[in-house]
Amino acid sequence: MEKIKINDTYLILKKGDITEEDTEAIVNAANSSCMGGGGVDGAIHSKGGHKILEECKEIRRKQYPNGLPTGEAVITTGGNLKAKYVIHTVGPICLEGKLTLEKKELLRRAYWNSLKLAKEEGIKTVSFPSISTGAYSCPVYKSAKTALETVIDFIKKEDFLKEIKFVLFTDDTYKEYSKALKELLNER
Ligand code: ADP
């Protein structure tokens, strides 16, 4: 685990399963249907239970009949999870594994809008998975840099959250995030 403090916010990297986290909110790397899927999305829906799906259906009906756009975020309760809320966001799909400038901006928006929504809801502790680096094929190291950069920018601009965690599922993902954080801190 790695833990650093920026202003009044702790930024933590850890290896683990996000469905076990007890932060107030966990973020779901959802797809635009918001109806569940594979990877972390599937794990969150299966452990959180049908309540999350019901709320997602309601959001689709009322707010996003054509699906949740990439980079946007919505919130449901956490159902049977320890986390009280799930923030569902959609990251970009990286064709041929390339994080182009356009995809990078969309990834940035997914992290930023998740944190913005957390703040609006008065949530002070949030856990993120590594958005877009599984089925959506974005390269881990570059995506990690974008993720960490965005979160650090948010902390510096919006002094509200107490703790932001990245809960990384594999050793490799953890190592890449750790390397990206070191590099970012050296650059700053
Ligand atoms: P995406 O479609 O956004 O790429 P995926 O769920 O396929 O989303 O993968 C995103 C990341 O989530 C991958 O690094 C994957 O290893 C990780 N992951 C899968 N299950 C979990 C889990 N239970 N907790 C945390 N991370 C997970």
Residues whose N, C-alpha, C, O or C-beta is under 5 A from the ligand:
A	BS01	ADP	G16 D17 I18 T19 A29 G38 G39 V40 D41 A43 G91 P129 S130 I131 S132 T133 G134 A135 Y136 S137 V167 F169 T173
